Amino acid sequence: MSVTRYAKAQVSGNGMVAAAHPLAALAGIDALREGGNAMDACLTMASVTSVVLPHMCGLGGDVFLIYYDAGTETVTALNGSGAPGDKSTLEHFAGTGPILPQDGILSVAVPGAPLAYQLADRRFGTFGLRKCFEAGAKVAEKGFVVSASFARAVAAEKAKLSKFDEAARVFLPGGEPPKPGSVFRQVDMASTLRAFGEGGAEYMYNGPFAEKFYEMNAALDGTFTGDEFGSHFDNPSGFYDPILSSYRGYTILQTAPVSQGFIVLEEMNILETFDMPALDPAGPEAIHLMVEAKKTAFADRNAYAGDPAVSGFDVGKFISKEYARAAAQGIDLRKAGVFSGGPSRGGDTTSFVAWDAKGNCCSFIHSIAFAFGSGVMVPGTGVLLNNRAGRSFVLEPGHPNSLAPGKRPMHTLNCYMVMKDRVPFIVGGTPGGDGQPQWNMQMLSLMLDHNMGPQDACEFPRWTSSPGTDVISLGRPYELRLESRFPDSTVQSLAAMGHTVKTVGPWAGGGGAQIIMKDPDTGALIGGSDRRVGGLALGY
């Protein structure tokens, strides 16, 4: 193991967590220090991020995770996503426009997070939901200090929040966003987190929360008929073996569709056909190849992917080496390929990772889709609902990802784990909508091709190619955004290749990566947390 991988990183010989908010990281490391395992730490961080990052995640959203159980030496993934209301048909929305509403009750899908939290706790946890979610309830009750980034997030979505009375009451007291440095309390959220900790998923899907939801849905003329929450509870998508592919002697595991984790595997397979370790990772040749790999994988996702349970989508073809070799042959090494669409709006999500002293580790991501989700908050609960249905479904008849009742929309969410000799080497992930499969590819290449450590990979200059998959963005001009820390020569060369290039601020490339790597020689845990979001990697 090269000493360069320790540069800038947090190092631990016992357990480690990395999260996008200091309070979440502190809660996660406390869980490990109290004897909890990696799942206990992740569920504790899930409860706290639901409070301190309410515009990104919570009980009204969805969850995907990958977990390594050191006792059984097995890796398991979990899909915690939900379907839209039973009246969500193409006929119901005929004549309303080319896409679904992007906010409001018509954009909502059944929240998959509550059941996912419970399933994960019962299978892998030791603390129980009550203990894990009390951590978040205490923060919600006592309040947390508003950061500049949170205040900006509220201000940026003031127009959306103002449309919905309950959300405006909570996030726009007096009609204005909370000020940086003030204390933000969420009393309703505290009560809901405690009720969930006590009653579990039953409380959310068949209990008082569901009753409040359906009452609100009826008042807003939503598409839910009364059975969707209970049906989700009775028929969870549940656990499965993650999808995987090899890469230069490593095995990369990813979350399966409806997660778009397969995009990362397809991208990495294409990169494997080129001599990426020989290329300057900040140079135009490496970036051009990655952008073209991204274009191919996203085009496949947009054309063919849909809920496998309904559409029959078989991901195997797209993550095969044969497919990658054929795709790689179609890449012009000197010229940008044509890809129609538009700039991705970006997602508001948070991810975190944990690794305990026994060797269990987890990559965990949860989200309510766009910032503040649908904007709809179930009255008296403090819970914002996702806008995953509106963001993700298409209204094209016959398309694999076309809107239908009981069908889960394709997701931007994904998380990864890298194995070396059948044991975990890296766990990681990043939020950021359609940026996720691109930034995960970039950081995996930095770590596996260029021997970088987690913190260096998190801090490396970042690029984003758009469009992605969000229906609101398709049909607009193509663009490649690069942080201004890339060399001018790289920017100029990419433009000369035909890329429509835009530079953004030095740390404005998006994402909030959280990564832990284990040194296979010493056993030391090496952590990285993206400075773009102000989180922490902590070990003990």
SEDO-293889 format. One line per field, with one value per residue (C-alpha): x, y, z; residue number from 1. Coordinates in steps of 0.001 Angstrom, whole numbers, plus 524288, in hexadecimal, padded with zeros to 5 digits. Example, Ala and Ser with C-alpha at 12.3 -4.5 7.8 and 13.67 -1.06 7.14 Angstrom:
c1 <- 8300C; 83566
c2 <- 7EE6C; 7FBDC
c3 <- 81E78; 81BE4
num <- 1; 2
***
This chain:
c1 <- 80000; 805B7; 8078B; 8015E; 7F437; 7F5A1; 7F7A7; 7ED81; 7E526; 7DF9E; 7E56E; 7E063; 7E3A7; 7D601; 7C9B4; 7C6EB; 7BBAD; 7BAB6; 7AEC5; 7AADA; 7A7C2; 7B020; 7A4B5; 7A1C2; 7AFF6; 7B0BC; 7A45C; 7A99F; 7B6AF; 7AFCC; 7A7B4; 7B41B; 7BAAF; 7AEC0; 7B050; 7A757; 7AACB; 7ABA4; 79CF6; 799F0; 7A2E1; 79C65; 78E9A; 792A0; 79869; 78BFA; 783ED; 78CC1; 78E26; 77F4F; 77F7A; 78B80; 78A02; 77B13; 77B7D; 782BA; 77D76; 7745E; 768DF; 761ED; 76C93; 773A6; 77F97; 789B2; 79500; 79F99; 7A3F0; 7AF27; 7ACE2; 7BA3D; 7B477; 7AF03; 7B859; 7ACDD; 7A8AA; 79A56; 79368; 78639; 77C86; 77413; 76BF1; 75D6A; 75335; 749DE; 73B71; 73250; 72BE0; 73910; 73648; 739AB; 72B37; 729B8; 73440; 73098; 7307F; 73765; 74495; 750AA; 75527; 74F37; 74EB1; 75BD0; 75604; 74940; 741A1; 741A7; 7507D; 750B1; 753DE; 751E5; 75D59; 76602; 76EF8; 76752; 76622; 77445; 778F5; 77153; 775BF; 783EF; 782F0; 77C9A; 7863A; 792FC; 7911E; 792C2; 78DD8; 77FC0; 77860; 774CB; 782E9; 78773; 77C85; 77CE3; 789C5; 782C5; 77727; 78001; 78643; 778EE; 773C5; 77F70; 78263; 78EC0; 79609; 79260; 79DFB; 79FB1; 79D87; 7909C; 78BE2; 78F71; 7883D; 77BC4; 77D2E; 77F5A; 7727F; 76A95; 76126; 75E55; 75CFA; 75407; 74A20; 747EF; 742DC; 748AE; 75635; 755DA; 7522B; 75DF7; 7686A; 76404; 76026; 75BA6; 75C7B; 76B4E; 775CE; 77CA0; 788D2; 79659; 79A21; 78C17; 78704; 77D92; 7744C; 76AC5; 7618A; 75847; 763B0; 76897; 75B5A; 75AA7; 76861; 764FD; 7580B; 75F1F; 76972; 75EB5; 75524; 75E33; 759A4; 74C02; 74A2B; 74DB1; 74667; 73A9B; 73A08; 73810; 741B1; 73ABA; 72DA8; 7329C; 7388E; 72C0F; 72400; 72D4D; 72D94; 71EC1; 71EC0; 728F4; 7226E; 72E22; 72F4D; 72FDF; 723C6; 7266C; 72D5A; 73AC5; 741AA; 73C95; 73FFD; 74DEA; 74F07; 749F7; 7524E; 75FA1; 76971; 77303; 780A6; 7884D; 79610; 79C56; 7A02E; 7AEC2; 7B9CA; 7C87F; 7D20F; 7E0C1; 7E0D3; 7D669; 7C7ED; 7BE8F; 7B111; 7A592; 79736; 78E73; 7832A; 77ADF; 78774; 78FB7; 79BF9; 79DB6; 7A1EE; 7AE3D; 7B16A; 7AF1F; 7B7C2; 7C2AC; 7C23E; 7C40A; 7CF5A; 7D5EA; 7D7E0; 7E0BA; 7EDB6; 7E81B; 7F380; 7FCA2; 7F466; 7F4EA; 7E808; 7E71F; 7EA79; 7E147; 7E36B; 7DEE8; 7D35B; 7CF2A; 7CEFF; 7C72A; 7BD6E; 7BB49; 7B9A0; 7AFC1; 7A833; 7A727; 7A2A4; 798BF; 79335; 79122; 78AC5; 78188; 77DC0; 77C99; 77BD6; 76F76; 76A97; 76ECA; 762EA; 75A11; 7621F; 76A84; 776DC; 782DB; 78EC9; 79836; 79A78; 79E80; 7A87C; 7AF0D; 7BD12; 7B8C2; 7AF52; 7B9D2; 7C3A8; 7B9DE; 7B644; 7C48B; 7C6D5; 7BC90; 7C3E2; 7CB48; 7D7D5; 7D897; 7CA8B; 7BEF5; 7B34B; 7A5BF; 79C41; 78F91; 78924; 78AEA; 791D8; 78EA2; 787A7; 78F27; 789C0; 7894F; 78D69; 79710; 79FA3; 7A846; 7B0D3; 7B4C2; 7BEC8; 7BF39; 7C9FA; 7C4C3; 7C5EB; 7B7AA; 7B62C; 7AB38; 7A8CC; 79BA9; 79453; 786E6; 77FA1; 772E2; 77745; 777A5; 77A64; 76F1A; 7692A; 75B35; 75A15; 74E96; 74FBB; 74629; 73F81; 7443F; 74F21; 75A8C; 75C4C; 75EA2; 75A71; 762E6; 76060; 7666D; 75ACC; 75ABC; 76963; 76B89; 7601E; 75DF4; 7507D; 7541B; 74B90; 75367; 75FCE; 76617; 765A0; 757F4; 74EC2; 74612; 73FCB; 747A7; 753F8; 7600B; 7666D; 7749F; 77D71; 78990; 78D8A; 798B1; 7A38D; 7AF73; 7B901; 7C61E; 7CB61; 7D95F; 7DBA2; 7CD81; 7CE8B; 7CA3E; 7D442; 7CBEA; 7BE26; 7B941; 7AEEF; 7AAF2; 79E30; 79B21; 790AA; 79619; 7A37B; 7A486; 7A841; 7B1BD; 7B89B; 7B916; 7BFAE; 7C972; 7CCF5; 7CDBF; 7D731; 7DF46; 7E02D; 7E1B0; 7E940; 7F156; 7F332; 7EC8F; 7E718; 7D906; 7DB43; 7E39F; 7D961; 7CEA0; 7D640; 7DAD3; 7D52E; 7C81A; 7C09C; 7B255; 7ACBA; 79E88; 79402; 79140; 78466; 77B40; 76F56; 76F14; 77C81; 77B81; 77BB6; 784D7; 792A8; 79DC0; 7A803; 7B457; 7B6DF; 7C479; 7C92E; 7D29A; 7DDA7; 7DF92; 7EAFB; 7E780; 7EDD7; 7E43A; 7D896; 7DD84; 7E093; 7D324; 7CCD4; 7D509; 7CFFD; 7C235; 7BDBB; 7B54D; 7BD40; 7B985; 7C226; 7BC31; 7C1E8; 7CD9F; 7C4FD; 7B7EE; 7B812; 7ADB6; 7ACDA; 7B044; 7B82C; 7BA6E; 7C470; 7CB6A; 7D6A1; 7DD4A; 7EBE0; 7ED16; 7FAEB; 7F90F; 7EA50; 7E9BC; 7DD45; 7DF65; 7D41B; 7D070; 7C568; 7C268; 7C568; 7BAF6; 7B0A2; 7B7C9; 7B6D1; 7C076; 7C77C; 7C98D; 7D036; 7D376
c2 <- 80000; 80CF3; 8174C; 820FE; 81B30; 8206A; 82E5F; 83788; 82C00; 82897; 81BD4; 8121C; 80499; 8019B; 80747; 812A6; 81A5E; 82519; 82DBB; 83AA3; 8418C; 8420F; 83EBC; 8329B; 82E3C; 83072; 82891; 81D9E; 81CB5; 81D1B; 8116F; 809DB; 80DC0; 80906; 7FB82; 7FCD3; 7F756; 7FDC7; 7FCC6; 802BE; 80DFB; 80FD4; 80FA2; 8194C; 8221D; 82054; 82582; 83149; 834E9; 8348D; 83FDF; 847D7; 845B3; 84584; 84AE8; 83EB1; 832CC; 82D2E; 82465; 82969; 824AD; 81893; 81080; 80809; 8015F; 7F709; 7EFD8; 7E67C; 7DCFB; 7D8DC; 7CD7B; 7C6DD; 7CD41; 7D0FC; 7DD88; 7E165; 7ECDB; 7F2D3; 7F9FD; 8030C; 80A0B; 80B4A; 80C44; 8176B; 81804; 80E17; 81889; 81C16; 81781; 81D45; 81F33; 826DA; 83067; 8310D; 83F1C; 8448E; 84678; 83EF9; 83BB9; 839D2; 84535; 84716; 84AB4; 84933; 83CE2; 83820; 836CB; 82DD1; 81F58; 816B3; 81955; 80D4C; 8122A; 80E51; 80009; 7FFC6; 804F7; 7FA49; 7EF59; 7F375; 7F46A; 7E717; 7E033; 7E6A1; 7F025; 7EE11; 7FAEF; 7FAC2; 805DA; 80C77; 80ED7; 8128F; 81C39; 8223F; 82847; 82FDD; 832FF; 8398D; 84217; 845C0; 84901; 850D6; 856AB; 85880; 86488; 8689A; 86845; 87177; 86624; 86240; 87058; 87126; 86481; 869CF; 876D1; 8700B; 868A9; 87384; 873EB; 86561; 86564; 87140; 8697F; 85FC7; 864E1; 85A83; 85B1E; 869FE; 869CF; 86184; 866AA; 874B5; 879D6; 887C8; 885A0; 8853F; 87A9D; 8783B; 88074; 87A85; 8792C; 877FB; 86B9E; 8639A; 85AA7; 850BF; 84C9D; 8452D; 83DCD; 83A0C; 83439; 82CBB; 8272A; 82250; 81CB1; 815AE; 810BD; 80B13; 80642; 80369; 802C8; 7FEC4; 80C85; 81282; 8098B; 804B5; 80DD7; 81C2A; 8215E; 81A5C; 81F7D; 82D7C; 82B57; 8262B; 83107; 83AEC; 833A6; 83442; 842CC; 8451F; 83C0C; 8330E; 82614; 81D6A; 8152F; 80FDE; 802EB; 806F4; 808BA; 7FBEC; 7F4D6; 7F9EC; 7F551; 7E7D5; 7E658; 7EC8A; 7EC49; 7E798; 7E1F9; 7DC90; 7D979; 7E5CB; 7E656; 7E644; 7E6EA; 7E571; 7F09A; 7EE87; 7E3FD; 7EA1F; 7E6EE; 7F274; 7EFF1; 7F8D7; 7FA45; 7F427; 7FA41; 801B8; 807DF; 80C96; 806D8; 7FEBB; 80B48; 80B79; 7FD62; 7FFDC; 80BE0; 804DA; 7F96B; 802E0; 809B3; 7FC88; 7FB14; 8071A; 8094B; 812A5; 81139; 816CD; 82315; 82FA0; 82F77; 83E3B; 83DAD; 83E9F; 830B5; 82A64; 83392; 831D5; 82304; 823AB; 82D5E; 824BA; 818BD; 82071; 82439; 81617; 81126; 81C10; 81A24; 80BD2; 80F47; 81905; 80FC6; 80282; 802FB; 80150; 7FA43; 7EC32; 7E6C5; 7ED50; 7F014; 7E3D5; 7EC07; 7E328; 7EABB; 7DF9D; 7E39F; 7F165; 7ED9D; 7E322; 7E439; 7E11E; 7EC8B; 7F58F; 7F1A7; 7F48A; 80191; 8055A; 80316; 80D50; 817FE; 821B1; 824D1; 83278; 836D9; 83845; 82FB9; 83526; 833F6; 83BA6; 84038; 84AB1; 84E8C; 8461E; 84D53; 845ED; 83EAF; 840F7; 8348A; 83097; 824AA; 81F6F; 813D9; 80C16; 8019E; 7FB26; 7F443; 7E6C8; 7E98A; 7EC34; 7F7A1; 7FEC3; 8089E; 80F3C; 8199B; 81FA6; 82A96; 831D3; 834A6; 8434C; 84D32; 84C6A; 841A8; 84443; 84FA0; 8487C; 84625; 83D23; 8461E; 84515; 83B68; 84388; 839AF; 83EC7; 835A1; 83238; 83644; 829DF; 82684; 833EA; 83491; 8272E; 8216B; 8242D; 82566; 81E30; 8122E; 805B7; 80B71; 80295; 80DE3; 8126C; 8161E; 80B3B; 8079F; 7FE23; 80111; 806DC; 8120F; 8114C; 817E5; 82030; 81A70; 810A9; 80C68; 803D6; 7FABD; 7F62E; 7E8CE; 7E3F3; 7D568; 7D3D1; 7DD83; 7EBC5; 7F5A6; 801E6; 8061D; 812CB; 81B1A; 828ED; 8306F; 838D9; 8335F; 82FF8; 8343E; 8282D; 81E18; 827DA; 82BEF; 81E0E; 81A23; 82539; 8220D; 8136B; 815F7; 81EF6; 814AD; 80875; 80DD5; 81855; 8133B; 81ECF; 81E47; 821C4; 82FDE; 832E6; 82CAF; 834A9; 84145; 83F01; 84880; 84399; 84427; 841C1; 83E57; 84167; 83E04; 832D1; 82BDB; 835DD; 837A1; 8463E; 847CA; 83FE5; 846DF; 851F8; 854CB; 84C03; 85134; 84CEA; 8543C; 85416; 859CC; 8650A; 85D8E; 855A6; 85AAC; 8649C; 85BA9; 850DF; 859E9; 85ED8; 8514B; 84C0F; 85794; 854C0; 846BB; 84C01; 84BEA; 8576F; 85B70; 86402; 8667E; 867F5; 86BDC; 86471; 85C40; 85DDB; 85116; 84AD7; 83EA9; 83B61; 82EDC; 826A6; 81BA9; 81200; 80976; 7FE6C; 7FC8A; 7EDFC; 7EDA2; 7F462; 7F3CA; 80274; 80960; 8155E; 81EE7; 82A25; 83400; 83DA9; 84BAC; 8502F; 84CEC; 84F4B; 841A2; 8395A; 82C63; 827ED; 81C10; 8173A
c3 <- 80000; 7FBDC; 80650; 7FCEA; 80023; 80DF8; 80961; 80F53; 813B9; 82100; 825F3; 82FFB; 834EF; 83A10; 8340C; 82AFE; 82537; 81B0A; 81948; 81321; 81FFA; 82C54; 8353D; 82D49; 82D6F; 83C20; 83E3E; 835B9; 83C98; 849C2; 84574; 84237; 84EF3; 85670; 85082; 844C8; 83792; 82A39; 82813; 83559; 831C2; 8248C; 829F2; 83462; 829EA; 821EF; 82D33; 82F5E; 82100; 81FFC; 82988; 825EE; 81735; 81629; 80855; 8041E; 80B24; 81558; 81813; 80BF6; 802C4; 7FE0C; 801D2; 7FB10; 801EB; 800DE; 80D20; 80FA0; 81AE0; 81FE8; 8277D; 81B6A; 811B5; 80917; 8026B; 801D6; 7FB68; 7FE81; 7F5C9; 7FDDA; 7F38F; 7F12D; 7E65F; 7E30E; 7E639; 7E038; 7D7C8; 7D1CD; 7C408; 7B6D6; 7B479; 7C11C; 7BCF0; 7AE8D; 7A9BB; 7B5C6; 7AF46; 7AB30; 7B8F3; 7C662; 7CFF9; 7D69D; 7E3C1; 7EB04; 7EE25; 7DFF8; 7E048; 7EC40; 7ECE6; 7F8DA; 80204; 80278; 80D37; 81979; 815A7; 810EC; 81E06; 82503; 81C04; 81D5C; 82C14; 82DB6; 824D6; 828AE; 833E9; 8427C; 8482E; 84378; 83CED; 849B1; 84D71; 83FD6; 83D36; 84AB5; 84673; 83BCA; 8447C; 84E81; 84422; 83EA0; 84C21; 850E5; 843B0; 83BE6; 83776; 829B8; 82078; 8150F; 80BAF; 811FB; 811D5; 80362; 800A3; 806BA; 7FFC2; 7F2AC; 7F412; 7FA5A; 7EEEA; 7EFF9; 7FEB8; 7FE5D; 7F66D; 80179; 80E71; 8174F; 8112C; 81172; 81FDB; 8232D; 81A04; 817BC; 8252A; 82355; 814C4; 81432; 814AA; 821AB; 8238C; 8249D; 832C5; 8378B; 83E0C; 835D8; 83D42; 837C3; 84289; 8399B; 833BB; 8412D; 84485; 837B4; 8390F; 846AD; 84210; 83719; 84082; 8490B; 83ED5; 8337E; 8257A; 829D4; 82F3E; 82224; 818C8; 82053; 82BFC; 82F69; 82566; 81A3B; 81F04; 81EA9; 81150; 80B29; 8112C; 80B30; 7FE2C; 7FD36; 80020; 7F58C; 7EB9D; 7EADB; 7E3EF; 7F003; 7F294; 80036; 7FE1D; 7F92D; 8063E; 80BAB; 7FF1D; 7FFCB; 80DCD; 80A44; 7FE00; 8001E; 7F50E; 7FF43; 7FF24; 7F3A8; 7EF25; 7E99C; 7DB65; 7D8B2; 7CEF9; 7CF98; 7CD6E; 7CC82; 7D6F8; 7DFA6; 7E08A; 7E085; 7E63F; 7E3B9; 7E6DA; 7DC79; 7D4C5; 7D7E5; 7DCBA; 7D175; 7D774; 7CB32; 7C463; 7CCC7; 7C94F; 7BADC; 7BB67; 7C29F; 7B91F; 7ADE0; 7B4CD; 7B71E; 7A871; 7A8A6; 7AFAE; 7B9B4; 7C368; 7B907; 7B71F; 7BF0B; 7C6B2; 7C527; 7B6BC; 7AB19; 7A652; 7B30B; 7B4B0; 7A684; 7A7EC; 7B481; 7AEDC; 7A2FC; 7ABB3; 7B38B; 7A74B; 7A2FA; 7B03E; 7B245; 7A4AB; 7A7DC; 7B4C2; 7AE3E; 7A34A; 7A9BF; 7B89E; 7C082; 7CC91; 7C99F; 7D0BA; 7C6C6; 7BA93; 7BAAF; 7B958; 7B9AF; 7BE04; 7BB01; 7ACEF; 7B089; 7BAE3; 7B2B9; 7ADE6; 7A003; 79FF2; 7A557; 79AF7; 79036; 79679; 797F9; 78976; 786A3; 78E0C; 785B0; 78D1F; 7874F; 78644; 78F66; 78C4F; 789ED; 79526; 79595; 7A1FA; 7AC1F; 7B898; 7C42D; 7CEE4; 7D952; 7E4D8; 7F34E; 7F9EB; 80454; 805A7; 81088; 81367; 81F7A; 822AD; 83001; 83790; 833F9; 8257D; 82246; 818F7; 81220; 8075C; 809A5; 801DA; 803ED; 7FD3A; 7FADF; 7ECAD; 7E98D; 7F439; 7FE00; 7F5C1; 7F1A6; 7FB11; 80135; 80FCB; 8169E; 8208C; 82E7B; 82B55; 82673; 81B63; 80DAC; 802D7; 7F733; 7E922; 7E38C; 7DAC6; 7D471; 7D30D; 7CD49; 7C5BD; 7B757; 7B124; 7A4AC; 7A24B; 7A14D; 7A71D; 7B180; 7BB43; 7B7C2; 7C2D0; 7C7FD; 7D510; 7DD3D; 7D57F; 7DBB3; 7D444; 7D055; 7DA41; 7DA08; 7E733; 7E794; 7F0B1; 7EEE1; 7F57A; 7F025; 7F3B4; 7F2EF; 7F4AD; 7F952; 8048A; 80487; 8001E; 7FE28; 801BE; 7FC2B; 7F5E7; 7F2CB; 7F1B7; 7E60C; 7DD1D; 7CFCB; 7D44D; 7DCCE; 7D268; 7CC6C; 7D8F4; 7DE23; 7D161; 7D2B0; 7E0BC; 7DE4A; 7D32D; 7DBCB; 7E684; 7DE1A; 7D281; 7D933; 7E70E; 7ED99; 7FB44; 7FEB0; 802A5; 7F6CD; 7EE07; 7F493; 7F2B6; 7E4C3; 7DAA4; 7D5DF; 7C91C; 7C5CA; 7B893; 7B5CB; 7B25C; 7BB5E; 7BD96; 7C3C9; 7BB31; 7BDA6; 7B768; 7AB03; 79DF9; 7A1AD; 79CD9; 7A137; 7AAA7; 7B1C6; 7BE6F; 7C463; 7D11E; 7CEC3; 7D55E; 7C8F4; 7C0BC; 7B648; 7AC4F; 7AFD9; 7AE33; 7A128; 79BEF; 79FA6; 798BC; 78CCF; 78D07; 78BA4; 799D4; 79DAE; 7A97C; 7B4FF; 7C0C4; 7CE3D; 7DB53; 7E0C0; 7E9BE; 7E2BE; 7DB32; 7E3CB; 7EC0B; 7F9F5; 7F9A2; 805D5; 804C4; 80D94; 808DB; 8104C; 80EC2; 80B6E; 810EC; 81E0D; 82039; 82270; 81E7E; 815EF; 814D5; 80C01; 80C8F; 801C6; 8058D; 7FC0C; 80647; 8130E; 818A9; 8204B; 8202C; 82E21; 833E6; 84169
num <- 1; 2; 3; 4; 5; 6; 7; 8; 9; 10; 11; 12; 13; 14; 15; 16; 17; 18; 19; 20; 21; 22; 23; 24; 25; 26; 27; 28; 29; 30; 31; 32; 33; 34; 35; 36; 37; 38; 39; 40; 41; 42; 43; 44; 45; 46; 47; 48; 49; 50; 51; 52; 53; 54; 55; 56; 57; 58; 59; 60; 61; 62; 63; 64; 65; 66; 67; 68; 69; 70; 71; 72; 73; 74; 75; 76; 77; 78; 79; 80; 81; 82; 83; 84; 85; 86; 87; 88; 89; 90; 91; 92; 93; 94; 95; 96; 97; 98; 99; 100; 101; 102; 103; 104; 105; 106; 107; 108; 109; 110; 111; 112; 113; 114; 115; 116; 117; 118; 119; 120; 121; 122; 123; 124; 125; 126; 127; 128; 129; 130; 131; 132; 133; 134; 135; 136; 137; 138; 139; 140; 141; 142; 143; 144; 145; 146; 147; 148; 149; 150; 151; 152; 153; 154; 155; 156; 157; 158; 159; 160; 161; 162; 163; 164; 165; 166; 167; 168; 169; 170; 171; 172; 173; 174; 175; 176; 177; 178; 179; 180; 181; 182; 183; 184; 185; 186; 187; 188; 189; 190; 191; 192; 193; 194; 195; 196; 197; 198; 199; 200; 201; 202; 203; 204; 205; 206; 207; 208; 209; 210; 211; 212; 213; 214; 215; 216; 217; 218; 219; 220; 221; 222; 223; 224; 225; 226; 227; 228; 229; 230; 231; 232; 233; 234; 235; 236; 237; 238; 239; 240; 241; 242; 243; 244; 245; 246; 247; 248; 249; 250; 251; 252; 253; 254; 255; 256; 257; 258; 259; 260; 261; 262; 263; 264; 265; 266; 267; 268; 269; 270; 271; 272; 273; 274; 275; 276; 277; 278; 279; 280; 281; 282; 283; 284; 285; 286; 287; 288; 289; 290; 291; 292; 293; 294; 295; 296; 297; 298; 299; 300; 301; 302; 303; 304; 305; 306; 307; 308; 309; 310; 311; 312; 313; 314; 315; 316; 317; 318; 319; 320; 321; 322; 323; 324; 325; 326; 327; 328; 329; 330; 331; 332; 333; 334; 335; 336; 337; 338; 339; 340; 341; 342; 343; 344; 345; 346; 347; 348; 349; 350; 351; 352; 353; 354; 355; 356; 357; 358; 359; 360; 361; 362; 363; 364; 365; 366; 367; 368; 369; 370; 371; 372; 373; 374; 375; 376; 377; 378; 379; 380; 381; 382; 383; 384; 385; 386; 387; 388; 389; 390; 391; 392; 393; 394; 395; 396; 397; 398; 399; 400; 401; 402; 403; 404; 405; 406; 407; 408; 409; 410; 411; 412; 413; 414; 415; 416; 417; 418; 419; 420; 421; 422; 423; 424; 425; 426; 427; 428; 429; 430; 431; 432; 433; 434; 435; 436; 437; 438; 439; 440; 441; 442; 443; 444; 445; 446; 447; 448; 449; 450; 451; 452; 453; 454; 455; 456; 457; 458; 459; 460; 461; 462; 463; 464; 465; 466; 467; 468; 469; 470; 471; 472; 473; 474; 475; 476; 477; 478; 479; 480; 481; 482; 483; 484; 485; 486; 487; 488; 489; 490; 491; 492; 493; 494; 495; 496; 497; 498; 499; 500; 501; 502; 503; 504; 505; 506; 507; 508; 509; 510; 511; 512; 513; 514; 515; 516; 517; 518; 519; 520; 521; 522; 523; 524; 525; 526; 527; 528; 529; 530; 531; 532; 533; 534; 535; 536; 537; 538; 539; 540
***
